[in-house]
Amino acid sequence: MLSDTPRTFVGSTTFTVTGMTCDHCRRAVTQEISAVEGVESVAVDLASGTVTVSTDQPVDRADIAAAVDEAGYVLVP
């Protein structure tokens, strides 16, 4: 879903992330994305492999991709 998201977004956006299989994955991804400036909330759905990010100010999707990478997973382009 990354390609459907403008470079900078505000509000709620859903991304597809590969490799998440357990609660540890959920915590790692949530922690890293939550640290991005402007992110209000993160909701991880392990079954669908999606992460919904809500922001209160413009956030660059590259920052979300970097946070997911730091957690050890991959944001699907």
MOGI-V358285 format. One line per field, one symbol per residue. psi: psi as a letter, one per 40 degrees, with the letter a starting at -180 (. if undefined). burial: # if it has 24 or more other ideal C-beta (glycine too) atoms within 12 Angstrom, else .. A space follows every 10 residues. Layout:
BEGIN
psi = ???
burial = ???
END
This chain:
BEGIN
psi = eddehidhii ahihihhieh eidddddddd ddddehhehd ihhhhddefi hhhhieihhh dddddddddd eeihhh.
burial = .#..#...#. ..#####..# ....##.### .###.#.##. .#.#....## ###.#...## #.###.##.. #.####.
END
